[in-house]
Amino acid sequence: MPESLWFAPFVETPESCLKRQPTAAAVCVFCALLSQAPAYAQDAPPGMGDAAPRPGNRLERVEVTSRQQTDTDLRRKAPVAKQIYGREEMDKYGDNNLADVLKRLPGVNMQGGAVRMRGLGSGYTLLLINGDPAPPGFALDQLSPSQVERIEVTKGPTADQSAQAVAGAINIILKDAPRLSQRDLRLSLGYAAQRPTPSFNFTFGERIGALSMSLPLSAFEWRNQNEFVNQRFMPGTDGLDSRVVQRGDQAIWGHGLNFGPRLNWKLSDEETLSLQTFVQKGYWNNRSQYQNEILAGQPSLDDDGVNHGTWQNLRSNLQWINRFSDSQRIELKAGVQSSQGTVDSQTYRNGAPQRHALSDNQDRGLTQAGKFAQLLGDAHSLTVGWDLEWRQRDETRDVTELGRPQLPEFEGQPFAARIARQALFVQDEWELSPQWSTYLGLRGERIATESRGSAALPVNNTSTVVTPLWHLNYKLDPKGRDMIRASLTRSYKAPELSALLSRPTLSSLFTNTDQPNTALSPDREGNPLLRPELATGLDVAFEKYLDGGGMLSVGVFHRSVDNLIRNVTTLESVAWASVPRWVSRPSNFSKAQTSGLELEVKGRAGELLPALFEPKLALNLRASVSFYRSRVEALSGPNNRLDGQQPWSGNLGFDYRLSSLPLSTGVSLAFTPAYLTQQTQTQSLEQSRSRGLDVFALWSFSRSVSLRLSANNLAPLDNQTQTVLSSGYNSSSQRSGRTNFGAALEVKL
């Protein structure tokens, strides 16, 4: 019942005191002991007899202490199914970016820089920053964990947050202003290819009277190198069969910075004002070179290329909280955000410039939200609120081929898409008894989109989504050591603004619009008529919390999805070519169902396996495995699963602290098997297995100085994908993996 914590009364009774958090309860008990101390000194309690203290005798010192709540404690007390990961988990492997932290979490995968839950694509996972949707273009692999306070992984949507969480939500809580002074410095050096890359993290925190501030700053570089082999069997430039093998080398490098200042101002005992700003800016480069082996025919080839660009995310949120009374609370928020990216791409054929592409895109947005909470009893609260968002994407692109415009009617012309979202919600959290608690919510959202091109008329689309939510918890024992959680929810997935733009992009292999392309290398175009996907979900989980801090969890889930969006490739007569071309565009393709089983265990080895390990052994174990099934109704089986959803995935790891040395070490292993996906009736995609092996060692010189060594992706596997058509044509790409080594000196000043 988190809402009740907002309305702590000024006068505590013993009964109300015991219902508070452990820290607050300890303070209440301590104050009660102090208030009764004179009586204890004057009159002996009944039954003490000669053991009663005599006048003048020295009283023994009594210390009242409280244990800080762990991530497991917070998870157990959450009103909905939630996994919480704090500083210990984020610091463990010395990661320089948050993406490497997320890939080790149970049920979470990273693919192409995007986060996925339950094996579903990135669009099904809601990414939040401090409870608000992340801005477009937000890069997880460019955010330092040093700027994050904790990560909350929720398996189902809640009414007070966006319902765009079909697979679940990941909420990144940025660093809050500290209660005491803070000076943390972290200097890192990493190596993946060519030369070492440095990174710098510094957090300054201070409190001055009613003001407290946090100023975390991160600056970083990265450098990597990919070696890959592309193979194609498909019609060539003359329309006849061709075969080619292209061996390539790609160098990737860049640098960036993050800055996330936060200011808290306690206006009074009832009012607080906070300002959270986030700045992310970076520069990237890559260079690709190929060696070609033509086996048959006249194949189309990837050209050598030099590309560079920038990205920038600016976001600022202002929050005001006022507690009118012991039972009422209001919260108002307003935010502004801007995201911008630029790309300058130049390709070369036989050493001569071939294609030059310049693009610029900008997303701007405004948000405003508020909620009012009323405490209806000691264990019952009602919250109502609203959530407003306006966002617009403007995009220009200019592509020339041998100095001439590639698509004269589109090049350099502005395209824009706009979305306006209004939401109202109500939620009721009620602790029915010491064993039963429930969370009821209802959220209604109206989503209006508009897509515009330079010559075409605007295309408007409006959708209304109503999402009822019900979360139920049952504690098998009053202390909550064993509990069952169940959720029945409605959620949705809205199309990205970039998917609504009806601007075509030519195939990079077939740029001559007087000639046909192939289904393996189609042109691409957005679809302004896309409707949101709607999903009805059921989640049931059993959680067991052990006395020593460990836990076991077994959960099942099911989602039924309507208006499934999938890229469909068709042969069409198009305005930008004189011959029919294969075109891939997103469309509301079909209905789908997905189900899964999720298992998780973590804790001290002596508690989990007492027959094998000593109780006091400083060894922590963790393991998780998830099994997934899905079915797209419009496709025949057996591999008609949702895009990118592997049949199963697993994580295994341990941490060990040596008793004789100030040294801690740990290992983490993540694995997914190879699998095949039937994307359409005529096209399938095969994905190879993947494995991630990470290790770390931490040497603590003192309480304030430590050295951390790490290696990510040890013994890497090559990644291979293959697309196969029913006609027998196919293309494949194999990329070699690399190990990233790191060393970090951490100092608390």
N, C-alpha and C positions, 0 to 999 in steps of 0.2 A: 504494500500500500504506500507507494512513494508520495502520493499527493498529500497524505496526512502529515508528512514531514515539513510541508511548507507552512503549517499553521501550529507551530509549537507554542503552547500556552506559557504565560509567564509564571504561573503558579503550578507546581508539579505535586501531584498526589502519588503515594507509593504505587497505586495501580497503574496510573498513566505513565509513571516513570519506567516501569518494567517493560512497557510496550515500545519504548524508544530504542534507538540504535544502541549498540553496546557501549560506545564512548559516552553518549548522553546519559545512559543508565548508570554508568560508573560515577559520573559527576553527581547525579541526583543522590545516589546512595552515600557518597562521601559527604555531601552537604547535610544529609539527614543525620549521619553519625556525629558531625560537628554540632548540630543543633541540640542533640541529646547528651552531649558530653558532660555538662554540669550535673545533670541528674545522675549519670553513672558514677560520678566522683563522690556524690553525697550519700547515695543509697545503693546498697548492694542488691543486685537482682536476686529474686527468690531462688533458693536451691544452691547458692554458691557456698554457704557455710563459711568454714575457716579459709576457704580459698578466695574470699572477697578481699579486694585491695584495701589496705589500711591507710588512714590519712598520712600523707607525706610520702607514701611509697611512689616510686617512679613508674609511670605507665609505660608499657611496652609500645614501641613505634609500630604503627599499622600503615601499610602502603596499599593503596587502591590503584590498580593498574588496569588498563584495557588494551586488548590486542587490536592492532589496526586490521581493518577488514581486507581480506585477500580478494583476488579476482574471483575465486570460487565462491566466497561468501556473497559477493555482489550478484553473482549469477543465480545463486540459490534464492535470493530475496527478490529478484526481479519479478514484476507482475506478468511478464510474457517470456516465452522461451528466448533466451539470450545468452551468448558467449561473450565474455569480457576479458580483454588482454591489456595489461598495464605496462609500466616501464620495464619490468623485469623481462617480459617476453620480447619487447621491442629492442632492448639493449643486448640481448643474449649473444647474437651472432655478429654484432658489429656492423649491421647493414647500413649502407649509405643511402638507400632509398626504401620507401615503404612497400613497393611491389615485392621485394625479396622477403619482407616480413609476412605479407599476406599469403604467399604461396605455401607457407608451412602450416597455416591454420587448417583445422579439420573442415572438410567440405568446401574449401576454397581453392580455386586454381587461377593462375595467370596465363593468358594466352594473347599474344600480340599486344602486350601492354595494357590489356583490359582485364578487369577482375570478373570472375565467374563463380557462381555458387550452384551447387547441386548439378554440376555438369552443364548448366544452361548458359547461353550466350550472354555477353556483357549487358545487352539491353534489358535482360530479365532481372538483373541485380541493381538495386537502388544504391547509389553511392552518395553519401551525405557528408557534409562538413559542418560540425556543430549542429546537427539536426536539420540542416537545409540542403537541398539538392546541390551537388557539386556543379560548378560552371562548365559549359562546353569546353572541350579541349584540355580539361584538367588532367595533368600527367602524374599518375601515382609513382612512376619510376623516376620522377624528378623531385619528389618530396622527401625530405630528410626525416627519419623517425624521431630525431631530437626535437622536432617541433610539435610532436604529438603527445598528448597526455595519456590517451588510451584508445582502444578500438573496441567497438561494440558490434557484434554480429547477431542480427535478429532474423529468425527463420520465417517470420510472417509480418505483414504490415500492421501498423497501428494508426488510429484515427487522426492523431495530431501530427503525423508526418505524411508525406506523399504516399499514395497507395500504389505507386509504380514499383512494386516489389514482388513480382511473381515468384522469383526464386528466394527472395529475402533482401535484407538491407545491411549495408556496412556503414556504420557511422564513425567518422574520424573526428575525435574530440581533440582540438588543438590545445596547446598549453594554456592553462589559466594563469592569472596573476598570482604569485605566491604570497603566503602569509608572512614569510620571513625573507630576508635578503638571499639572493641566489646568484652565483657566478659559476657557470659550468662551461668548460672548454673541452673541445674534442678535435684533435688533429689526426687526420687519417691519410693513409697512402695506399692506393690500390694498384693492381696490375692485372690486365687481361690480355693486352696485345701492344706491341711496339715499344711503349715506354710507360713508366708509372704515372698515375694521375692523383693529384692531391685533392683533399676536401677539408672544409673548415666549418665547424659548428660552434656557436657561442650563444649562450642564453644569459641574459641579464634580467634579474628580477629584484624589485624593491617595493617597499611599502612605506608611505609617508602619510601619517595620520589616517584620514579616510580614503586616501588614494593608494591603489596598488597597481603595479604595472609589470608586464613581462615583455621582453624584447628579444625573441629568438631569431637568429640570423644564420643562414647556411649558404655557403658558396662551394661549388663542386665542379669537377671535370669528369668526363668519361671518354673512354677510347676502347674500341673493340674491332674485331675483324672476323668476317664470315667467309667461309669457303663453301661453295655450293656447286651442284651439278644439276642442270636442267636438261631433260630429255623430252622430245616431242615426236609424236607420230600423228600427222594430220595433213590436210590439203595445204600445199604450198602456194606461192604467189601465182603459179600458173594453173591452180585448181587441181593439180594431180597430187598423188600421195608423196609425202616427203618425210624423211627422218633426219634428226639432228641431235647432237649432244653438245651442250655448251657448258664449259667449266669456267666458273667465275670466282673472282675475289672481290670482296667489298670491305672497304675501310670505313669505319664510323667513328666520329669524334665530335665533341662539343663541350659547352660549359653553360652554367646557369646559376641562379641564386633564388633563395626563398627568404621571405621576411614576413613574420606573422605577429606584429605587435598587438597587445591586448591591454586595455586600461579599464579598471574597475573603480567606481566611485560610490562609496556608501553615503548617500545623501542623508539618511537617518536610519533608525532601527528598522523602519518599515520599507524604505525605498533604496533601491540600488540602480545604478546606471552603468552600462558596460559598452565598450567599443572594441570590436574585433576586426582587424584589417589583415588581409592576406595578399601578398604580392609574389608572383611566380614569373620568372623571366628566363629565357634561355636561347641559345644559338646552337644549331646542329648542322652537321656536314656529313656527306657520304660520297664515296667515289667507287664506281664499279667498273671492272674490266673483265672481258671474256676471251676465251680461246675456243674456237668453233671447230667441230668435227662433223662435216656433212656426210651422212651415210647414204642418202637417196634423195633425188628430186631437187626442188628449189624451195627450201624452207624459209619461213620468216624468222628473223633472228632478233634477239635483244641486243640493243646497241650499248656501247660503253657510255657511261654517264657520270656527270659531276653535278651534285645537288647540294644546296644549302638553303637554310631558312631560319625563321625565328618563331617563337611563341611567347605569349604574354597573357597572364591572368591577373586581374585586379578585382578585389572584392572587399567590401566594407559593410559591416552590420552593426546597427545600434540597437540595444535592448534596454528596456525600462521595466522594472518589476516593482510592484507596490503591494504590500500586504495591508489591506484596509483594516483587518481585524484578525482574531485568532482563527477565523473560519473562511476568510475570503482573500483571494489573491488574483491580481491581474498582471498580464505580461504582454507588452507591445514590442514588435520588432519591425525594423525597416532596413532594407539593404539595396545596394547598387553594385553591379558587376559589369566587367568588360573583358572579353577574351578576343585576342587577335593573333593571326598566324599568317606568315608569308612564306612562299616557296619560289625559288629560282632554280630551274632544272634545265640542264643542257646535255644533249646526247650527241655522240660522235659515231660516225660510220667510216671505217677505213681512215681514221685520223682526222676527218673533216667534219665540221659542225653539221648536224642533221636537224634536230628539233629543239626549239627553245620554248619553254613554258614559264610564264610568270603568273602567279595567283596571289590573291589577297582576300582573306575572309575575316569578318569581325562579327562577334556576337555581343549584343548589349542587352542588359536586363535590369528590371526593377522588381523588388519584392516587398510585400507588406503583409504582416501577419499579427494575430493577437489571439489571446485566449483568457477566459475568466474561469476560475476554479472556486467551487463552493464546497466546503466540508459539511457533509450531512450528518456526520456522527464520528465517533472515534475511529471507525474503520470503513468509512464510506465517503466518497468524494465524487462530484460531478463537474465536468469540464466542458465548456462550449467555446468554439473559436472559429476563425476564418483564416484563409491563406490565399493571397493574390499574387500573381506573377505575370509580367509582361516581358517578352523576349523577342528580339529580332536578329536575323542573320543576313548580312550583306556580303555578297561574294562577287568577285570579278576574276576572270581568267583570260589570258591571252596566249595562244599557242601558235607558233609559226613553224612551218616546215620548209627548209631551205630558203628562209627569208620571206615566205608567203604565208598569209593566214591559213590555218588548217581548216577552219569552218568560218568563212567570212561573215555569215549572218549572226554568229554568236561571239566571236573573239572580241574581248575587251568590253563586252556589254555587261551591265550590272544585273545580277539576279538577287532576289530577296525572298525571305520567308519570315513569317511572323506568327507568334503563338501568344494567345492570351488565355490565362487559366484562372478560374475563380473556384474556390472550394469553401464549403462550410462543413463543420464536423461537431460531433458531440460524443463524449466518452464517459462511461460510468465505471469506476473502480470500487469494488465492494468486497471486503473481507467478511464473508457470510458467517464464518465460524473459525475457530483456531485451525481447522483443517481445510475448509473450503474457501476459495476466493475466485472472483470472476471479473472479467474485463469485457464490457460491451461497448461497441463503437459503431458509429455510422458516419460515413463521409460521402458527400456529393460533390463532384467536380464537373465543371463545364470547360471544355477545351475548344477554342476557336483558332483555326489556322488559316493562313493566307499565303499563297505562293505567287510571285510576280516575276515576269521576265521583261526585257526591254520592249518587245513587240507584242507579246501575247497579253490577253486580258488576265486580270487576277483570277486565281482559282481559290475559292473559299470552301472551308469544310468545318463543320461544327459537330462535336460529339459530347454526350453527357454520360458520365459514369457514376453510378451509385455503388458504394462498396460497404456493405455491412460486415462487421468483424465481431468475433466472439472468441475470447481466450478464457480457458477454465483450468484452474489448478486444484489438485487434491493432494493433501499431505497424508501419507499413510500413518505418520506419527506426528504429534503436535509440534515437535521440534523441527520438522521439515527435513529430516535426514533422507527420507524416501518420499518421492512425490511423482505424480502423474500430471502431465500437461497435455492439454488438447486445444486445438484452434480450428475454427471454421471461418474462412476469410474470403473476401473478394478483392482482387487486385487487377492491375492492368499494365500494359506496356505501350506507351505512346511512341509514334515514329519520331526519329531525330529530324530536326529541321533540315539538315543536309539531304535527307532522303526525300524531301518534298520538292526540291528544286528540279524543275523539268529541263535542265540543261544537259545536252548529251556530251559524252566524253568518248572519243574514238579509241578503239583498240590500239595499243602501242605497237602491235605486230602488223596491223593492216590499216595504215593511215591513208591509203589511196581510196577515196570514196567512189571512184569509178570501178572498183573491184570488190568482190565479196570478201567477207571475213569468215571465221569459223565459230562454231558453238563453244570451242575451247578458248577462244579469244574474242569475246563479244564486245560491242560498244556498250556503254552504260548510260542510264538516264534515270532520274528520280521520278516519283509518282505523287503529285499533289493531292490525290484522292484517297490516300491511305487512311484507314480507320484504326483506332487503337485495338490492340489485342486485349481480350478480357479473359480472366482466369478465376476459376472457383477452386479453392484449396482446402484440404484437410490435413492437419498435422497432429500426431499423437506421439508422446515421448515419455519414457520412464527414466527418472534421474535418481541416483543413489549417491549420497554424500557421506564420505567416510570420516571417522573421528579425527584422523590425522591430516585432513585437508584434501584427500583424494576424492575422485568422483567417477561414477560409471553412468553412461547414458546410452539408451537404445531408443531410436525414433523411426517412425515411418511417415511418409507424406504422399499426397496425391494432388495433382493439378489437372484440371480440365480446361483447355485453352480454346477460345473461339477467335475467329478472324486472324489466324496465324499469318504472320508476315514472313515471306521468304522470297529471295531473288529468283525470278523465273526468266529463263532465256528462250526467246522465240525468234523466228525468222520473219522479218517485217519489211514492208516498203516504207522507207523513212524519208523525211524532207531533206535531210542533210547528205543523201547519197543517191546516185543515179541507178543503183542496183539494189536489190533486197539485201539487208544486213541482219546478222544476228545481234539482238539487243537484250541486255540483262537489266531488269528493273524490279524493284520491290513491289509486291502485291499481296493482298489478303488472300492467301493461298488455300487454306483448309482449316479444319479443326484438328486438335491433337490432345493426347493425354500423356502424362508422365507420372511415374511413381518411383519411390526409392526407399531404401533401408539404410540407416545411418547408425554406426556404432562408434563409441568413443570411451576411452579410459585414460586416466592420468592420476599420478600420486606417487608417494614414496614407495620404493621397491619393497621395503620391509612390511608395509601395510598391504600392498597388492598381492605379494607372493611371500607370505611369512615363512613358508617351508624352505625357501631358497635363500633368503637374505635376512641379515640381522636387522632388528627394528631400528637401531640408531644409525644404520648405514646411510650416508648422505648421497643417495642415488635416487633420482626421480625418473620415472618412466612415463611415457605417453604413447598412445597408439590410436589410430582411427581408421576405419574402412567404411566406404559407402558404395552401395549398389544401386544402379539406375536402370530404368526401362522407360521407353517412350514410343509413341506410335502416332504417325501423321496419317489421318484417315484417307487423304486423297492419293496416297502411294501404297503400292503393294509391298508386303514384307519380303524377307525377314529383317531387313536393315533400315526400315522406314522410321528411323529415330529423328529426334530434333537435332538441328545443326549443332555440331560440336559437343554433343553429350556422350561422354565415354561410358562404357558399360559398368565400370567400377573405378575407384581410385583409393589409394591408401597412404597413410603417413605413419612413420615409426621414428621414435627418437628417445634419447636419454640425456640427462645432465648429471655430472658427478663432481663433488667437491672433495678434494684431498684433505685429510685431517692433519697430515704432517707438514703441508706446504700451503701457502696462500694461493692455491691454484684451483680453478674450476675449468671443466671441459665438457663438451657435449657434441652430439651427432644427431642429425635429422635426415631422414630419407623419405622422399615423396615419389610415388610411382603411379602411372596410368598405363593400361595396355593398349595395343593396337586395335583399331576398330574401323568399320566400314559404314558409311552413311549413304542411303539412297536419297539424293537431293531432289530429283525429279524422276519421271518415268524413264527417261533416257540418259540420266547422268548420275554417277555415284562418285563419292570422295572417300579415299582410304587414308587414314592417319596412322603413322607409326607410333610405337610405344614411346613413353618419355620417362625420364628418371632424373631426380634432383637430389644430390648428396651434398650436404653442408656440414662443416665441422667448425668448432671454435675452441680457443683456449684463452682464459683470462687470468692474468697474474696481478694480484692486488699488492702493491708496494706499501700502501697505507690506506686509511679510510678515505683519502681524498685523491690518490693517484693510482692509476691502474693501466695496464697494457693489455690490449685485446688483439689476438691474431685469429684470422678466419680464412676459410676457403669455401667458396660457393660453387656448386656444380662440379664437384670432383668426379673423375672418371666419366665424362659426359658421353651421352649417346647422340648419334646423328639423328636429326629429325627429318622425316620424309613424308611428303604428301603426294597423292596420285589421283588425278581425275580421269575417269573412264566413261566413254560414251557407249551406248548400246551398239553403235556402228563399228566399234572396235578401235576408233581413234582414242588417243590418250596423251596425257602430259604428266610429268612428275618433276618434283624438285627435292633435292636432298641437301640439307645444310649441316655442317659440322658444328659441334658444340665446343665451348671453351670454358676453362676454369678461371674464376675471378679470385685473386688473392688480395687480402687486405690486412693492414696493421693500423691500430688506432690507439693513441695516447689520450686518456681521459683524466681531466683534472677538475676538481671542485675547489674553486678559489675562495 
